């Protein structure tokens, strides 16, 4: 499943996984929003609360109340991202592809999902080869409607970093093992996984564009609502939460966009 709060049927069909229903009966947003983004599951499973110093460049991508499920009077968690310049945010393509830019509100530089500096999207770049997360190229760069005074993240440009077995830190506001999203940023340490092992879990795995992280026995993972959020190693963004089969299941790792493969494309947007 995708690692964002909503998603279409195309990815589910591609990997042979049933898509989750995106909207509940109690949720009745305007017709233009009813398609929803990808039902890719993404949450921090068995992680811990992050400190402000862990990721001061973290970005919460929020959608209108009811767009991600229940109606509670506050914007819904949608995806995560990382601030990579004063006006640019790096995230997953499936978080924004096909959706009106004006529906999203971004909160930047705070561990509180609705805290920090608020901005809108003025322009969106989606990788031109992106079709679905299962086919790779799941990367996008968002241009903000204003400059933001917050620390920025460094993009990994080294193809063989991190090495297999090295740990990265995944961050997000997605659902936890309780099944509920959170308003305070959470993190989880995950080892990167060798390409052969990941291919055994996902026949569509492409090491040129994807990176796996997690445990063979499961138990720790990103999940619904964490899509687009960074996997960080050595103070560099090495991955973007993209998709997985369920969350924290045995033998099924989280799959991340391999940022080094797109570093030149990303830099071209700055």
Secondary structure, DSSP 8 states (H G I E B T S, - for coil): -BSSS---HHHHHHHT------S-TT----GGGTT-S-------BS-EE--GGG-TTEEEEEE-TTTTSS--SS-EEEEEEEEEETTEEEE-HHHHTTS-GGG-EEEES-SBTT-SEEE-EEEEEE-TT-S-GGGS---EEEEESS---S---EE---TT-S-TT-EEEEEE-S--TTS---SB-EEEEEEEE-HHHHHHH-TT--TTTEEEES-TT---B--TT-TT-EEEETTEEEEEEEE-SSSS-TT--EEEEEGGGGHHHHHTT-
